[in-house]
Amino acid sequence: MLTDFAKKVCEKAVNEVMAGSTPKDVGISKPAKSVTNIDELSMREIAQLKKDDPEQFKVLTVGK
């Protein structure tokens, strides 16, 4: 009995989550920021740059 109730509650929760719509991908991405000075970037942007473009990160951090 308890397991049947738990299954019904779980199924209801899953169905509610699945009832939402998927966001549409409009295919628009913001252009990459042209950076010449690493001091212009936030910590998040620096981390993203290091991940996405390690060569550019090295160029900007030489001597720092």
Rosetta constraint file for C-alpha pairs under 8 A:
AtomPair CA 1 CA 5 HARMONIC 6.33 0.50
AtomPair CA 2 CA 6 HARMONIC 6.17 0.50
AtomPair CA 3 CA 7 HARMONIC 6.10 0.50
AtomPair CA 4 CA 8 HARMONIC 6.26 0.50
AtomPair CA 5 CA 9 HARMONIC 6.22 0.50
AtomPair CA 6 CA 10 HARMONIC 6.07 0.50
AtomPair CA 7 CA 11 HARMONIC 6.02 0.50
AtomPair CA 8 CA 12 HARMONIC 6.07 0.50
AtomPair CA 9 CA 13 HARMONIC 6.21 0.50
AtomPair CA 10 CA 14 HARMONIC 6.19 0.50
AtomPair CA 11 CA 15 HARMONIC 6.06 0.50
AtomPair CA 12 CA 16 HARMONIC 6.20 0.50
AtomPair CA 13 CA 17 HARMONIC 6.31 0.50
AtomPair CA 14 CA 18 HARMONIC 6.07 0.50
AtomPair CA 15 CA 19 HARMONIC 6.00 0.50
AtomPair CA 16 CA 20 HARMONIC 7.39 0.50
AtomPair CA 35 CA 40 HARMONIC 7.67 0.50
AtomPair CA 36 CA 60 HARMONIC 7.05 0.50
AtomPair CA 37 CA 41 HARMONIC 7.87 0.50
AtomPair CA 37 CA 60 HARMONIC 6.55 0.50
AtomPair CA 38 CA 46 HARMONIC 7.40 0.50
AtomPair CA 38 CA 60 HARMONIC 5.91 0.50
AtomPair CA 38 CA 61 HARMONIC 7.17 0.50
AtomPair CA 41 CA 45 HARMONIC 5.67 0.50
AtomPair CA 41 CA 46 HARMONIC 6.08 0.50
AtomPair CA 42 CA 46 HARMONIC 6.20 0.50
AtomPair CA 43 CA 47 HARMONIC 6.21 0.50
AtomPair CA 44 CA 48 HARMONIC 6.18 0.50
AtomPair CA 45 CA 49 HARMONIC 6.01 0.50
AtomPair CA 46 CA 50 HARMONIC 6.15 0.50
AtomPair CA 46 CA 57 HARMONIC 7.86 0.50
AtomPair CA 47 CA 51 HARMONIC 6.29 0.50
AtomPair CA 48 CA 52 HARMONIC 5.94 0.50
AtomPair CA 49 CA 53 HARMONIC 5.36 0.50
AtomPair CA 49 CA 54 HARMONIC 6.80 0.50
AtomPair CA 49 CA 56 HARMONIC 7.61 0.50
AtomPair CA 49 CA 57 HARMONIC 6.20 0.50
AtomPair CA 50 CA 54 HARMONIC 4.77 0.50
AtomPair CA 50 CA 56 HARMONIC 7.86 0.50
AtomPair CA 50 CA 57 HARMONIC 5.35 0.50
AtomPair CA 53 CA 57 HARMONIC 6.30 0.50
AtomPair CA 54 CA 58 HARMONIC 6.15 0.50
AtomPair CA 55 CA 59 HARMONIC 6.35 0.50
AtomPair CA 56 CA 60 HARMONIC 6.24 0.50
AtomPair CA 57 CA 61 HARMONIC 6.11 0.50
AtomPair CA 58 CA 62 HARMONIC 6.03 0.50
